[in-house]
Amino acid sequence: MTELDQSVLHALLDLTDAGSATDPTATLLDRLTHQAVALLPAACCAVAVAGEDGELSLLRCSSGDAWPLALVQLECRSGPLVDCFRLGVAVQCADIGTADQWPELAEAARALGIRAFSAVPLRRRGQVLGAACMMRARPGLDSPEVHALALALADSTAIGLLRAEAARHDGRTVDLWRDALARRITIDQASGIVAQRRGISVDAAALLIERQATAEGVDTGEFAHRVVRGMARWDPARG
């Protein structure tokens, strides 16, 4: 395996897992922009993913030059980056100077010495999550090998993004389960305390706690927490 092959393999694996990053989405997008510049014939790279409204929002760029070229596409809602995301297919522009469909982008690119654009979708199982746009100073289309590598980097990033989202979902599910369990334990503890003090059954005590919580307009778990801490106020009319 050549050194380049090892670099490519490492990059593809690195893009599928954000690890313990605080913001896994931003981490993966940053990695993609830098790996694209390192492994592809690109002067700079911009990548964006869709927000909850379905529009491209979160943006990451490999360098300062990429920012204005990416922002003008988002603002005009056109360009290789935006069109690639909207259509879900790769979009290439061999020479922006001779293209007439993106005049605002052409003007910005001319000022920065960028001639060619190549955008690939971040897609997994038919779901388009975003797009990455590579920019070059020399005109021309990607070779088949370069295009295949760009797609592989984008696909690996899509896998990483979906894995990060699944991990967030699993974490939220575990948190909800823990909260529900803690609430149930607190209610059971409070019911035992009330049952002992009043000489009633645990079921009757649980019902009494629920009625008191309703009278105060608070959650049953919150009122049970007050009972356990000895801070509960009892409405005589409700027992």
C-alpha positions as CSV (number, residue, x, y, z in Angstrom):
1,M,0.0,0.0,0.0
2,T,1.4,3.4,-1.0
3,E,1.7,6.4,1.3
4,L,-1.2,8.0,-0.7
5,D,-3.3,4.9,-0.3
6,Q,-2.7,5.0,3.5
7,S,-3.6,8.6,3.7
8,V,-6.8,8.1,1.8
9,L,-7.8,5.1,4.0
10,H,-7.0,7.1,7.1
11,A,-9.1,10.0,5.8
12,L,-12.1,7.8,5.0
13,L,-12.1,6.2,8.4
14,D,-11.6,9.5,10.2
15,L,-14.6,11.0,8.5
16,T,-17.0,8.3,9.6
17,D,-16.5,8.9,13.3
18,A,-16.4,12.2,15.2
19,G,-15.5,10.4,18.4
20,S,-16.2,12.3,21.6
21,A,-16.2,15.8,19.9
22,T,-18.4,18.3,21.6
23,D,-19.9,19.3,18.2
24,P,-19.5,16.2,16.0
25,T,-21.2,17.9,13.0
26,A,-18.8,20.8,12.9
27,T,-15.9,18.5,13.6
28,L,-16.7,16.2,10.7
29,L,-17.2,19.1,8.3
30,D,-13.9,20.7,9.3
31,R,-12.2,17.4,8.7
32,L,-13.8,17.1,5.2
33,T,-12.7,20.5,4.1
34,H,-9.1,19.9,5.1
35,Q,-8.9,16.3,3.8
36,A,-10.3,17.5,0.5
37,V,-7.6,20.1,0.1
38,A,-4.9,17.6,1.2
39,L,-6.0,14.7,-1.1
40,L,-7.6,16.5,-4.1
41,P,-6.3,19.1,-6.5
42,A,-8.3,21.8,-4.7
43,A,-7.1,25.3,-3.7
44,C,-9.9,25.4,-1.1
45,C,-13.1,23.7,-0.1
46,A,-16.5,24.6,1.4
47,V,-19.0,22.3,2.8
48,A,-22.6,22.9,4.1
49,V,-25.3,20.8,5.5
50,A,-29.1,21.3,5.7
51,G,-30.7,22.6,8.8
52,E,-34.1,21.6,10.2
53,D,-35.8,23.7,7.6
54,G,-34.2,21.7,4.8
55,E,-32.0,24.6,3.6
56,L,-28.3,24.7,3.6
57,S,-27.1,26.5,6.7
58,L,-24.1,25.1,8.7
59,L,-21.0,26.1,6.7
60,R,-17.4,25.1,7.1
61,C,-14.5,26.2,4.9
62,S,-10.8,25.2,4.6
63,S,-9.5,28.7,4.2
64,G,-10.5,32.4,4.1
65,D,-10.8,32.4,0.3
66,A,-13.5,29.7,0.4
67,W,-15.8,31.8,2.6
68,P,-16.9,34.5,0.2
69,L,-17.3,32.0,-2.7
70,A,-19.5,29.8,-0.5
71,L,-21.5,32.6,1.0
72,V,-22.3,34.2,-2.3
73,Q,-23.8,30.8,-3.4
74,L,-25.9,30.5,-0.3
75,E,-27.1,34.1,-0.6
76,C,-28.0,33.8,-4.3
77,R,-29.3,30.2,-3.8
78,S,-27.4,29.1,-6.8
79,G,-24.0,27.8,-7.7
80,P,-22.3,24.4,-7.8
81,L,-22.6,23.9,-4.0
82,V,-26.3,24.8,-3.8
83,D,-27.3,23.1,-7.1
84,C,-25.5,19.9,-6.0
85,F,-27.5,19.8,-2.8
86,R,-30.8,20.6,-4.5
87,L,-30.4,18.1,-7.2
88,G,-28.6,15.5,-5.2
89,V,-25.9,14.9,-7.9
90,A,-22.4,16.1,-8.6
91,V,-22.1,19.4,-10.3
92,Q,-18.9,20.6,-12.1
93,C,-17.9,23.9,-13.7
94,A,-14.7,23.6,-15.8
95,D,-14.3,27.4,-16.1
96,I,-16.5,29.9,-14.2
97,G,-15.2,32.6,-16.5
98,T,-17.1,31.1,-19.4
99,A,-20.2,30.1,-17.5
100,D,-23.2,32.4,-17.6
101,Q,-25.5,30.7,-15.1
102,W,-23.8,32.1,-11.9
103,P,-22.8,35.7,-12.6
104,E,-22.4,36.7,-8.9
105,L,-20.2,33.7,-8.2
106,A,-18.1,34.3,-11.4
107,E,-17.4,37.9,-10.2
108,A,-16.3,36.7,-6.7
109,A,-14.2,33.9,-8.2
110,R,-12.4,36.2,-10.6
111,A,-11.3,38.5,-7.7
112,L,-9.8,35.5,-5.9
113,G,-8.3,33.7,-8.9
114,I,-10.6,30.7,-8.8
115,R,-11.5,29.2,-12.1
116,A,-13.0,25.7,-11.6
117,F,-15.6,24.3,-9.2
118,S,-16.6,20.7,-8.4
119,A,-19.4,19.9,-6.0
120,V,-20.4,16.5,-4.6
121,P,-23.4,15.6,-2.4
122,L,-23.1,14.3,1.1
123,R,-25.5,11.5,0.6
124,R,-26.4,8.2,2.3
125,R,-29.1,5.7,1.3
126,G,-30.8,8.3,-0.9
127,Q,-30.8,11.0,1.8
128,V,-28.9,14.2,0.8
129,L,-27.5,15.8,4.0
130,G,-25.4,18.6,2.4
131,A,-22.8,19.2,-0.3
132,A,-19.0,19.8,-0.5
133,C,-17.6,22.2,-3.1
134,M,-13.9,22.0,-4.2
135,M,-12.4,25.1,-5.9
136,R,-9.3,25.3,-8.2
137,A,-7.2,28.0,-9.7
138,R,-6.8,26.0,-12.9
139,P,-9.7,25.4,-15.3
140,G,-10.8,21.9,-16.1
141,L,-13.0,19.0,-15.0
142,D,-12.1,16.4,-12.5
143,S,-10.5,13.2,-13.7
144,P,-12.5,10.0,-13.0
145,E,-10.1,9.1,-10.2
146,V,-10.3,12.5,-8.5
147,H,-14.1,12.5,-8.9
148,A,-14.4,9.0,-7.3
149,L,-12.2,10.1,-4.4
150,A,-14.3,13.2,-3.8
151,L,-17.4,11.1,-3.8
152,A,-15.8,8.7,-1.3
153,L,-14.8,11.5,1.0
154,A,-18.4,12.9,0.9
155,D,-20.0,9.5,1.5
156,S,-17.8,8.8,4.5
157,T,-18.7,12.2,5.9
158,A,-22.4,11.4,5.4
159,I,-21.9,8.2,7.3
160,G,-20.2,10.1,10.1
161,L,-23.0,12.6,10.3
162,L,-25.7,10.0,10.5
163,R,-23.8,8.1,13.2
164,A,-23.4,11.3,15.2
165,E,-27.2,11.9,14.9
166,A,-27.9,8.3,16.0
167,A,-25.7,8.7,19.0
168,R,-27.4,12.0,20.0
169,H,-30.8,10.3,19.7
170,D,-29.6,7.3,21.8
171,G,-28.3,9.7,24.4
172,R,-31.6,11.6,24.5
173,T,-33.5,8.3,24.9
174,V,-31.2,7.2,27.8
175,D,-31.6,10.5,29.5
176,L,-35.4,10.3,29.2
177,W,-35.4,6.8,30.6
178,R,-33.2,7.8,33.5
179,D,-35.4,10.8,34.3
180,A,-38.5,8.6,34.2
181,L,-36.9,6.0,36.5
182,A,-35.7,8.7,38.9
183,R,-39.2,10.2,39.0
184,R,-40.8,6.8,39.7
185,I,-38.3,6.1,42.5
186,T,-39.0,9.5,44.1
187,I,-42.8,8.9,44.0
188,D,-42.4,5.4,45.5
189,Q,-40.3,6.8,48.3
190,A,-42.7,9.6,49.0
191,S,-45.6,7.2,49.0
192,G,-43.9,5.0,51.5
193,I,-43.2,8.0,53.8
194,V,-46.8,9.2,53.6
195,A,-48.2,5.7,54.1
196,Q,-46.1,5.2,57.3
197,R,-46.9,8.6,58.7
198,R,-50.7,8.4,58.1
199,G,-51.2,4.7,58.6
200,I,-52.6,4.2,55.1
201,S,-51.7,1.9,52.2
202,V,-49.0,2.8,49.8
203,D,-51.5,2.9,47.0
204,A,-53.7,5.3,48.9
205,A,-50.6,7.4,49.7
206,A,-49.7,7.6,46.0
207,L,-53.2,8.7,45.1
208,L,-53.0,11.4,47.9
209,I,-49.7,12.7,46.5
210,E,-51.2,12.9,43.0
211,R,-54.2,14.8,44.3
212,Q,-52.0,17.3,46.2
213,A,-49.8,17.8,43.2
214,T,-52.8,18.5,41.0
215,A,-54.1,21.0,43.6
216,E,-50.8,22.9,43.5
217,G,-50.5,22.7,39.8
218,V,-47.1,20.9,39.8
219,D,-45.9,17.6,38.5
220,T,-46.5,14.6,40.7
221,G,-42.8,13.8,40.7
222,E,-42.0,17.4,41.9
223,F,-44.5,17.2,44.7
224,A,-43.1,13.8,45.7
225,H,-39.6,15.3,45.8
226,R,-40.9,17.9,48.2
227,V,-42.4,15.1,50.4
228,V,-39.1,13.3,50.5
229,R,-37.3,16.5,51.5
230,G,-39.9,17.4,54.1
231,M,-40.9,20.5,52.2
232,A,-44.4,19.5,51.1
233,R,-47.5,21.6,51.8
234,W,-50.7,19.7,52.3
235,D,-54.1,21.0,51.3
236,P,-56.4,19.8,54.1
237,A,-59.4,19.7,51.7
238,R,-57.5,17.0,49.8
239,G,-56.3,14.9,52.7
